[in-house]
Amino acid sequence: MSGDARGKTTKEIIDMKSKGEEISAADIGNLVNKIVNKEIPELQLGALLMAVFWKGLTPNETSTLTRAFVESGSQLEWPDSWNKQLVVDKHSTGGVGDKVSLPLAPALSALGLKVPMISGRGLGPTGGTLDKLESIPGFNVSLSLDEVKEAVATVGCCIVGQTEDICPADRIVYAARDATCTVSSKGLIVASIIGKKACEGISSLVMDVKYGTGAVNPDQTTAEELAVALAENANSLGIKTTAVISHMNSPLGFAVGNSLEVIEAIECMKGKGGRELRELVCFQGGILLENSGLAKTREEGEKKVSVALDDGSALKKFGEMLEFQGVKKDIVNKLLKGETNSVLKQASNTKQIVSEKSGFLHYINARKIAELAARLGAGRDKPQDAVDHAVGVVLRKSPGDWVDAGEVWVVIHHNKPLLDLDLREIRDSLNLTKENVAPSRITKVIE
């Protein structure tokens, strides 16, 4: 439905959307301009978001809104001399112990790709990528656009927060979504995520869309619906996008908690660590290498990423990224040598938990682990809340492993006293079976 010459008023657009009618591209553009210029009262913005929440956005509306978000601020532009196909990124819908970005970005950089990764903080049970990196003394997530360009040109990758210049309309809308409980609107989720990624000037994107007890999406069907919407939206903007559907019924890897996850990520870049973390890093990296033309197939790309993790080249790039983003060289050297205890904050107490019976580890309830981590202080309920970087849990077992009765399967790192609830919840999170029936972490790939 097209707007007339003067365009629709905000009130008229709210009325149209509340009736399930499609808003024209011109009206969406005008609406976003008003949002950036703060010409829409909070009550009207809230009413509009609620109408969108209940009636949804069509694919055309979502694509138009995404473009409007992108055009509301600055965008990263790369030199004409560059092969733009090599500028790539990944995004995860979030989960428990999800630290894939930390080894993936430097591994891809070591293999010749350019990765200008804009990440976020955690809101809920566990910390986000930026929270994890900020557990490293001196790490600066607030780079200017010019500094991001320099980092990508010299190091090959960076991991930063959303700047004031990137998608300002989205930042305003997201705050209003949080206040009006409309965060879960699929169309708004898609426009928000893809808008920020489009601002990076990337040619290829891999999306890790998670489902399960420790994810936003409760089941695989919901995750696939979101993945299709994300991929279609990004592809409509010229970004070659592949979505990986993966479950989050168990935490990813061994560590849950900011500095603890940094340690595990470093181990991954030394060719060590959990098999599931390595699997996701190699799988997603293989997709991006294939899509960018640096590998003929995903499998060939996976092998290249695996080599970068094993031969030290990914770890070297990680150190270069840390140093560029403000970490002192002596701290970088200690981290890369494994002297993490002298650099990262340590919890004042640890508590080992043993299994009460024997069996194959089917899954560890990610939601219960996340809630425990939150009570310890590893996550935040509000954006302004402080995060305790030292606390969390470290699993000794992963799905498919055999666990003996009386064997330690998890260690809690805590600064606060543990409650009976904490111990009961973590014991209840362990699920053992007589036969090894642990599911594969990766469920499906959508292009």
C-alpha positions in Angstrom: 0.0 0.0 0.0 1.5 3.3 -1.1 1.5 6.5 1.0 0.1 9.6 -0.5 2.2 12.6 -1.6 2.6 13.9 1.9 3.2 10.5 3.4 1.4 8.9 6.3 1.5 10.3 9.8 2.9 8.2 12.6 -0.7 7.8 13.9 -1.9 6.6 10.5 1.0 4.1 10.2 0.2 2.7 13.7 -3.5 2.3 12.6 -2.5 0.6 9.4 -0.1 -1.8 11.1 -2.6 -2.6 13.8 -5.0 -3.8 11.0 -2.2 -5.9 9.5 -1.8 -3.7 6.4 1.6 -3.4 4.7 3.5 -0.1 5.1 5.1 1.4 2.0 8.9 1.8 1.6 8.5 5.6 1.6 6.5 5.6 4.8 9.0 3.3 6.5 11.9 5.6 5.4 10.1 8.6 6.7 9.3 6.8 10.0 13.0 5.9 10.6 14.1 9.5 9.9 11.6 10.7 12.5 12.9 8.1 15.0 16.5 9.3 14.5 15.5 12.9 14.8 13.5 12.1 17.9 10.3 13.4 16.4 8.2 10.5 17.5 6.9 10.5 21.1 7.8 7.5 23.2 4.1 6.5 23.6 3.7 6.4 19.8 6.9 4.5 19.3 5.7 2.0 21.9 2.3 1.6 20.2 4.0 1.1 16.8 6.3 -1.6 18.2 3.3 -3.3 19.8 1.4 -3.3 16.6 4.4 -4.8 14.8 4.8 -7.4 17.6 1.2 -8.6 17.1 0.8 -8.3 13.3 4.4 -8.9 12.2 6.3 -7.5 9.3 6.2 -8.8 5.7 9.5 -9.8 4.0 9.3 -6.5 2.0 8.7 -4.4 5.1 11.6 -6.2 6.9 14.0 -5.6 4.0 13.0 -2.0 3.7 13.3 -1.4 7.5 16.8 -3.0 7.4 17.9 -0.7 4.6 16.5 2.3 6.5 18.4 1.2 9.6 21.6 1.0 7.6 21.1 4.4 5.9 20.3 6.1 9.3 24.1 6.2 10.1 27.6 5.5 8.8 28.8 2.5 7.0 32.2 0.9 6.6 33.7 1.3 3.2 36.8 -0.7 2.0 39.5 0.3 -0.4 38.8 -0.2 -4.1 42.0 -2.2 -4.3 40.6 -4.9 -2.0 38.9 -8.0 -3.1 35.5 -7.3 -1.4 34.6 -11.0 -1.5 37.2 -11.5 1.3 35.3 -9.2 3.8 33.2 -11.6 5.9 31.6 -12.0 9.3 29.5 -14.3 11.5 26.7 -13.8 14.0 25.2 -16.0 16.6 21.8 -15.7 18.2 23.5 -16.5 21.5 23.8 -19.3 23.9 25.5 -20.7 27.0 29.3 -20.9 26.7 29.1 -19.6 23.1 32.7 -18.4 22.5 33.0 -19.3 18.8 33.8 -15.7 17.7 37.0 -15.5 19.8 38.9 -18.2 17.8 37.0 -17.9 14.5 37.8 -14.3 13.7 41.6 -14.6 14.1 41.6 -18.0 12.3 39.8 -16.5 9.3 42.2 -13.5 9.3 45.2 -15.9 9.4 43.7 -17.5 6.2 43.4 -14.2 4.3 39.9 -13.1 5.1 38.9 -9.7 6.5 36.6 -9.8 9.6 35.2 -6.5 10.9 33.1 -8.1 13.7 30.6 -5.9 15.5 29.4 -7.9 18.6 27.3 -7.3 21.6 27.1 -7.6 25.3 25.2 -10.2 27.2 21.8 -9.5 28.5 20.5 -12.3 30.6 22.2 -15.4 32.1 25.6 -15.1 30.5 28.0 -12.5 29.2 28.3 -11.6 25.5 31.4 -11.6 23.3 32.4 -8.1 24.4 32.1 -9.1 28.1 34.4 -12.1 27.5 37.0 -9.9 25.8 36.8 -7.2 28.4 37.9 -9.7 31.0 41.3 -9.2 29.4 43.0 -6.2 31.0 43.1 -3.2 28.6 41.0 -4.6 25.8 39.1 -1.8 24.1 35.8 -2.7 22.4 35.0 1.0 21.6 36.9 1.7 18.4 36.0 4.5 16.0 35.1 3.6 12.4 38.6 4.8 11.3 40.2 2.5 13.9 38.1 -0.4 12.8 39.3 0.2 9.2 42.9 0.3 10.4 42.5 -2.9 12.4 41.0 -4.8 9.5 43.7 -3.4 7.1 46.7 -4.2 9.4 45.6 -7.2 11.6 42.8 -8.6 9.4 40.2 -8.7 12.1 38.7 -6.9 15.1 35.9 -7.5 17.5 34.1 -4.3 18.6 30.9 -2.9 19.9 28.3 -1.0 18.0 29.5 2.6 17.5 27.4 5.7 17.8 27.6 6.0 14.0 26.4 2.5 13.2 22.6 2.1 12.8 21.5 4.8 15.3 17.9 4.2 14.5 18.2 0.5 15.5 19.8 1.5 18.8 16.8 3.7 19.6 14.3 1.1 18.5 16.1 -1.6 20.4 15.9 0.4 23.7 12.2 0.9 23.1 11.7 -2.8 22.3 13.3 -3.7 25.6 11.0 -1.3 27.5 7.9 -2.6 25.7 8.6 -6.3 25.9 8.7 -6.6 22.1 12.3 -7.8 21.8 11.1 -11.2 20.4 9.4 -9.8 17.3 10.9 -11.7 14.4 10.8 -8.9 11.9 12.5 -6.5 14.3 15.1 -9.1 15.3 16.0 -9.7 11.6 16.2 -6.0 10.8 18.3 -5.3 13.8 20.8 -8.1 13.3 21.2 -7.8 9.5 21.2 -4.0 9.6 24.4 -3.9 11.7 26.0 -6.6 9.6 25.2 -4.7 6.4 26.9 -1.6 7.8 30.2 -3.6 8.0 30.4 -3.7 4.2 30.7 -7.5 4.2 30.2 -9.8 1.2 29.5 -13.1 3.1 27.9 -13.9 6.4 27.4 -17.1 8.4 24.6 -17.2 11.0 24.6 -19.6 13.9 21.0 -19.8 14.9 20.6 -21.8 18.1 17.7 -23.5 19.8 17.0 -25.4 23.0 17.0 -24.9 26.7 19.9 -22.4 26.6 18.8 -20.4 23.6 16.2 -17.8 22.6 14.6 -20.2 20.2 12.9 -23.0 22.2 12.8 -25.6 19.4 14.3 -26.4 16.0 11.2 -25.3 14.0 11.3 -21.8 15.5 15.1 -21.6 14.9 14.6 -22.6 11.3 11.9 -20.0 10.7 14.2 -17.3 12.1 17.2 -18.6 10.1 15.2 -18.5 6.8 14.1 -14.9 7.5 17.7 -13.8 8.4 19.2 -15.5 5.3 16.5 -14.1 2.9 16.9 -10.6 4.4 20.7 -10.6 4.2 20.7 -12.1 0.7 18.3 -9.4 -0.5 20.9 -6.8 0.5 23.6 -8.6 -1.5 25.2 -10.5 1.4 25.8 -14.2 0.6 24.4 -15.8 3.8 24.4 -19.3 5.2 22.6 -20.2 8.4 23.8 -23.0 10.6 21.1 -24.5 12.9 22.7 -25.8 16.1 21.2 -26.9 19.5 22.0 -25.3 22.8 20.5 -28.0 25.1 24.0 -28.3 26.6 26.6 -25.5 27.1 29.0 -25.2 24.2 32.4 -26.3 25.2 33.6 -26.6 28.8 33.6 -23.1 30.2 30.7 -20.8 31.0 31.8 -17.4 32.3 33.8 -14.6 30.8 37.5 -15.1 31.7 37.0 -18.9 31.8 35.7 -18.8 28.2 38.7 -16.7 27.1 41.0 -19.4 28.5 39.1 -22.1 26.6 39.2 -20.1 23.4 42.9 -19.8 23.7 43.2 -23.5 24.2 41.2 -24.0 21.0 43.7 -21.8 19.2 46.4 -24.1 20.4 44.7 -27.1 18.9 43.3 -28.3 22.2 40.0 -27.9 24.0 36.6 -29.4 23.5 35.6 -31.1 20.2 32.2 -29.3 19.9 33.7 -25.8 20.0 36.3 -26.8 17.5 33.6 -28.4 15.3 31.6 -25.2 15.2 34.6 -23.0 14.6 35.8 -25.2 11.7 32.4 -25.7 10.2 31.4 -22.0 10.2 34.9 -21.0 9.0 34.7 -23.5 6.2 31.4 -22.0 5.0 32.9 -18.5 4.9 36.1 -19.7 3.1 34.0 -21.5 0.4 31.6 -18.5 0.0 34.5 -16.1 -0.4 36.3 -18.3 -2.9 39.3 -19.2 -0.8 38.2 -22.9 -0.6 36.5 -25.0 -3.3 34.2 -26.7 -0.8 33.2 -26.3 2.8 35.1 -29.4 3.7 38.3 -28.0 2.2 37.7 -24.8 4.2 37.2 -26.7 7.4 40.6 -28.4 6.9 42.2 -25.0 6.4 40.6 -23.6 9.7 41.7 -26.8 11.5 45.3 -26.2 10.4 45.2 -22.5 11.5 44.1 -23.7 14.9 46.8 -26.3 15.2 49.8 -24.5 13.7 49.6 -21.3 15.9 48.7 -18.9 13.1 45.2 -18.2 14.6 46.7 -17.7 18.0 49.2 -15.3 16.6 46.5 -13.2 14.9 44.5 -13.3 18.2 47.5 -11.7 19.9 47.9 -9.1 17.2 44.2 -8.2 17.6 44.5 -7.9 21.4 47.5 -5.6 21.1 45.8 -3.4 18.5 42.8 -3.1 20.7 44.7 -1.9 23.7 46.2 -4.9 25.5 49.8 -4.4 26.6 52.3 -6.6 24.9 53.5 -8.3 28.1 49.9 -9.3 29.0 49.4 -10.6 25.4 52.5 -12.7 25.7 51.5 -14.2 29.0 48.0 -15.1 27.7 49.4 -16.8 24.6 51.9 -18.7 26.7 49.1 -20.0 28.9 50.0 -17.9 32.0 46.3 -16.9 32.3 46.3 -17.0 36.1 48.7 -14.1 36.3 46.6 -12.0 33.9 42.9 -12.8 34.3 40.9 -12.3 37.4 40.4 -15.5 39.4 37.4 -16.4 41.6 38.2 -16.6 45.3 36.5 -20.1 45.6 36.0 -23.3 43.7 33.6 -26.1 44.4 33.9 -29.5 42.7 30.7 -31.5 42.0 30.7 -35.2 41.6 28.2 -37.4 39.8 25.9 -39.6 42.0 25.7 -42.3 39.3 27.4 -43.7 36.2 26.4 -43.4 32.6 27.0 -41.7 29.3 26.5 -38.0 29.3 23.4 -37.2 27.3 23.2 -33.5 28.0 23.8 -30.9 30.7 20.8 -28.6 31.0 22.1 -25.3 29.5 19.4 -23.3 31.1 20.2 -24.4 34.6 23.9 -23.8 34.1 23.1 -20.3 32.7 20.9 -19.5 35.6 23.6 -20.6 38.1 26.2 -18.5 36.2 23.8 -15.5 36.4 23.4 -15.9 40.2 27.2 -16.0 40.5 27.4 -12.7 38.7 28.6 -13.8 35.2 25.6 -12.2 33.4 23.4 -9.2 33.8 19.7 -8.4 34.0 19.9 -4.8 32.9 22.4 -3.2 30.5 24.0 -1.1 33.2 24.6 -4.0 35.6 28.2 -4.9 36.3 29.6 -8.4 35.4 32.0 -10.4 37.5 34.4 -11.6 34.9 36.0 -14.3 37.2 33.1 -16.5 38.0 31.3 -19.3 36.2 31.6 -23.0 35.8 34.0 -25.3 34.0 32.7 -28.7 32.9 35.0 -31.7 32.9 32.8 -33.7 30.6 30.9 -33.1 27.3 28.0 -35.0 25.7 28.9 -38.5 24.7 31.5 -38.9 27.5 31.3 -41.7 30.1 30.9 -40.5 33.7 31.7 -42.6 36.7 29.8 -42.4 40.0 31.9 -40.2 42.3 33.7 -38.6 39.4 34.1 -34.8 39.3 32.1 -33.5 36.3 32.0 -29.8 37.0 33.8 -27.1 39.0 32.1 -24.0 40.1 34.2 -20.8 40.3 32.5 -18.4 42.7 33.0 -15.2 44.8 29.6 -15.3 46.5 28.6 -18.1 48.9 26.9 -21.0 47.2 23.2 -21.6 48.1 21.6 -25.0 48.5 19.5 -24.0 45.4 22.8 -23.6 43.4 24.0 -27.1 44.3 20.6 -28.7 43.8 20.2 -27.0 40.4 23.6 -28.0 39.1 23.2 -31.6 40.2 19.8 -31.7 38.5 21.3 -30.4 35.2 23.3 -33.6 34.6 21.5 -36.1 32.5 23.0 -39.6 32.0 21.9 -42.6 29.9 22.9 -46.2 29.7 23.6 -45.9 26.0 25.6 -43.2 24.1 22.8 -41.1 22.4 24.3 -37.6 22.5 23.0 -35.7 19.5 25.2 -33.8 17.0 25.6 -30.1 17.8 24.9 -29.1 14.2 21.4 -29.9 13.1 20.9 -28.3 9.7 22.3 -25.8 7.2 20.1 -23.3 5.4 21.3 -21.2 2.4 
